[in-house]
Amino acid sequence: MIPPGETIGILGGGQLGRMIAMAAAQLGYRCHVYAPEADSIAAEVCGEFTNAEWDDAAALARFAADCAVITYEFENVPVAPLAALAATPLLPGANALEVAQDRLSEKTFVTDLGGTPAPFAAVDSREDLAAAIARIGTPGILKTRRDGYDGKGQWRVMTGADAAGLDDAVFARPLVYEGFVTFAAEFSVILCRAANGDVRFWDSAENRHVGGILDRSTVPAGAAVAGEVAAARELARAIADRLGYVGVLTCEFFATANGPVFNEMAPRVHNSGHWTIEGAVTSQFENHVRAICGLPLGDTRLAAKGVVMDNLIGDDVHDWPAILSDPANHLHLYGKAAARPGRKMGHVTRLILE
């Protein structure tokens, strides 16, 4: 167990790191952020900040020496340089990053565990894409195997003509083609796993996306989701157990007529779990800190009859006066300087009490 007063290292300087640090402070921990961006909003609420590149082994080693345990707030942290962290524990482990950073590896990993992802095929050329379309059909989505998020690095392929019209530059990186899934709803399974194998689940949120970005999460989820949560949880637990996972893990699913279809995993706290700050007895952020520090996990039950969480995207953030005019709203602004289209600026949570 890591006692309060010690320092937790956080790789990445965005809003998830900010909320981890705030939960850690409540439990008496200090936090030290490591990020290549100088304008880290996580660092604003932390005691220490190392602003250095991911491949700066000396800076990573100094950072690690100041920390009792290290975690990460996004899954695109390069894995190879993490060897410089030496003996300081990294939780969740780097194996979770290796699986989640490559969509092809992720889908293969889940398939081996008995899960059902969308039909998929590796694509490294136009010829590979043509073969994938011949096998899987259209419509589908061509995605980069690495680094895509919030709809970035994705191309819809509705017909063969769409595939033919793709720029040659698209094929300069490894890709994966996925067939479309007919679904009734999207939902997430968020769990926290302790080092001793204890697992706690939060209620699954039904998620609504706009332009590839999460717009709203609602708990409890609707009937289309409710009947599929048990099977989805079984797969999520199997993923966590296979990885020897410690901390919060998120798996996203489609609810379909044939059961839950796995979409992707995020080895970290997740946007669709922000509702847990006010809406659960213990938030995803606090339980993540508890898990990586070896503390007992907290109660994940709902703290109200229901919860709705809305993201504030781009210029939505300017509506904060109206949001605060309703005393039932809980407003979270991330402190980002500039509002841009598609940029997550904050979120607002509303508890349903009766």
N, C-alpha and C positions, 0 to 999 in steps of 0.2 A: 504493500500500500504506500502511495505517495502522500505524505501528510500536507495539510494546508500550510501555506507559507512558501512552498516550493514553486518553481517556475515551469510552466507549460509552454513549449515551443509550438508555434503555429506556422506552417508553411503556406504562404498565400496571404494576401492583404485585403481581401474583399469583404462583403457584408457578412458572409457566413463566418469568417474569422472574427469579425467584430462581435457577432452574437455569441460565439463560443467564449470569447474573452470576457464578455459581460456576465455570462453564466459562471465562468471560472472565478471571477472576482467575488461573486456572491458566496462561493464556497471557500474563499480565503486564499485562492491561488493568484500568483502573478503570471502574466503572459508576456512572451517575447515573440514578436512577429518577424518572419524572414520573407521578403518579397523583392522582386526586381523593380517594382513600380515605386517611385518616390512618394506618390500621393496616396498612400495606403490609408483607407478608412478604418481598417482594423487597428492599425498602429495608433490611431488617435485615442483608443481606449486601453492601450497596453503600456506597461512600464518600460519596455525596451523595444527597439526596432532596428533590425539589420537590413539595410537597403543594399542588396548585392545581387549579382546574376546567379542563376541556378548552377552554372558550371564553375563558380568560384569556390574551390574546395577549401581554401584557407578560411574564407568567411563562414562557410557551412560548419567547419570544425569549431570555430570560435563560438558560433551560435549554439551548437550542440553542447559545448562544455558548460554553458550557462543554464541548461535545461535538465530537468529530471525526467521528462518524457516529451515526445514530439508527436504532433498530429498534423493533419493537413485539411484545408478547407475547400480544395477543388482537386479533381482527379487528373489534371493534366500536368502535375508536377513531374519533371523528368526523373526517371527512376535511376539511371546510371550514376548521377552525381550524389545520390543519397548514401553511397558508401562512405562519404566523408563524415556522416553522422556518427560513425564508429559505434561505441558501446551504448550510446543513449537510445533507449527503446523508441521505436517508431510504431505508433498504433493509430489506425489499423496498419498491418504490415504491408511492405512493398509489393507482395504478391497480389494483393487486391488491386493495386494500381496497374500492375502489368496486365491483369485480365480486363479491367474496365477501360483502359486506354485504347484498346484495339477492338473495334466492333466485331471483327471476324473471330478473334480469340474469345470474346465474351459470348457470342452466340454458340460457338462450338462447346465452350465450357458448360453453358446452361443445357445444351442438348445432351451432353454426356451425363448430366444429373437427372435426366428424364423430363426436363422442361420443354415447352413448346414455344420457340420464337417464330416470327414470321418466316416464310420461305426465303432463303438467302443463298447467295453465291459470291465468291471472291471475284473481283474484277480488276485486272491490271492493264487492259487494253480495250479498244473498240470491239475486237473480235470476242473477247471474254464477255463483254456486255451483250453482244448479239446472242451468244450461246446461253447466257443467263436468261435473257428474255424468251428465247425459244423454249427453255425448260420451265420457267416460272410464269411467264406471261406478263402482260401489262394490264392495268397500270402498276407502277412500282416506283420506288425511290432509290436513286443512286446516292450513296453517302461516302464521304471520306472515312477511311478506317480509323483515323486518328484526328483529334483536336476539334471536331465539330460539336457545337452545343447551341441550344436555343434556335434551332432551325438553320444554323450556319453550316456550310459545307454539304449542302443537300440539293439535289436536282430531281424534280418530279419528271417521271417518264410515263406519260399517258399513252403514247403510241410509239411505234418504231420510228416515226418521223422525228419525234422529240429526241430520241437517242442519236439519230443521224445528225441532228442540229447542234449537238454539244460541241463546245470549243475543244480543240486538241489539248489545251492546257489542263482541262479537267482530268485527263488521263495521265498526268505527270506524277500522280501520287497513288498509293494503294487505295482501292475502293471496295465497297461491298454493295451489291444490289439486293433490295428487299422487295418482295411482293406486297401489295396492299393487303391490309387486313380489314375485313368488314366487322365493325364492332359497334356495340351499343353505348359504351362509355369507356373512359380512361380512368385508371385509379393507381394508387401507389400503396405499397406495403413498406412501412418503415419499422425497423426493429432496432433494438440495442442488445448487443451480446457482450457479456462480461468474460473475463479471461477463464473463469471456471465453467463456462458453457451456459450459464444462465441467460435466457433470452426473454425479453419483454417486447410486445408489439403494441403500437398505438392503433386506434381505430383507423381504418383505411379511408382516405379522402377520395372523393370523386373529383377529378381534375378536368378543367376546361382550358383548352389552349386556343390562342388567337395568333395567327402568323408564326406558329411554332414555338411560342413563348407562353408559359403558364400564366393564365389570367385569373382563375378563381379555383380555390379548393373548398369543397363542402363536406362536412362531417355531421351526421352520418351520410354515407353514400346512398344512392338510390337502389331500387330493387335489382336493377341489372347487374350491379356490382356485388351486392350483399351475398348472393349465392356462390360467388367465386372467390371470396376472400380466403376461405379455409385452404383451398388448393394452392392459391398463390402464396400464402404464408408457409405452407409446407416446402415449396421450392425455395423461398427466400431463406428459410432456416437451413436448408441443405446447402445453399451457397455459402452462408456464414460459417457453418460447421466445416465444410470442405476447406475453406480458406483459413480456419483457425482465427476467425475475425474477432477483433475487440473494438467496440465503439458502435456508432450508428451506421446502419446500412440501409439504403433505399433501393427498392426494385419497382419499376414502373410496368404496368400491365394494361392490355386491352381486354375488356369483358366481351366475350363473343358467345355465339350459340353453342360452340364446342368447348367452352371453358376458357380459363385465362391464358392469354398469349403474352409471353414475355416480350417487353420492348427493350429496356436497358436497365443497367444497374448504376448506381452512384455510390462509391464507397466513402460516404460522408453524410453530414446533415444535409437536409434538402429543402428546397423552396416549398414543396407541398406539405412540409411539416412545420412551417412557421406558425400555423394555428396553435401548436402545442404550447407556445409561450404563455398564453392566457387560457387556452382551452383544455389543457390536460393538467393532471395533478403535478406531473413532472415533465418539463419540456424536453424536446429532443436534444437541445444544447446542454442542459444540465446533466442528462443521463449520459451523453457522450463524455463529458468531463468525468463523471463518476466512473464510467467504465475504464477509461484509459488511466485513471489514477488508482484503480483497484478498490473503489468504494462500492458499497451495496447499491444496486440499481433502485431507482425510485418508481413509484406507482405511475402507470401510464394511462389510467382510466380518464375518461372525459370529466371535465369539471363543470360541464353544463349539459343541457339537453342536446345542443348542437352548436356548431361553429361554422362561420363563413370567413374565409380569408381572401382578400382581393389584392393583387399586386398593383402597385402604382408604377406604370410604365411611361417613360418619357415625360411629356407635359402633364400627365395625370398628377404629378407631384404638386403642381400649383393649386390643386383643389384642397390642399391641407386645411385652410380655414373652415371650409364647409364640412370637411370630415370631422374636425374637432367640435363643430357646433352641435353634433349629436353626442351626448355624453356616454352613450353605449359603445362608441367606437374606440378601439385601441390603435393608435397611430404609431408606426415605426418608420422613421426616416433614416436613411443610411448615411447621410452627410456627404453625398456626392455633389461635386461642384456644378456640373453641367448636365442638364437634362437633354438626352438625345433620343431619337426614335428607337424603340426596342431596348432601351437601357432601363434596368430595374432600379428604381429610385427609392423604393420603400414598399411597405404593405400596410393594410389596415385589417384588423380582425374584429369581428362582432360575435359576441356570445348570444346564443338563443337560450333564454332562461326559462321560458314557459311555452 
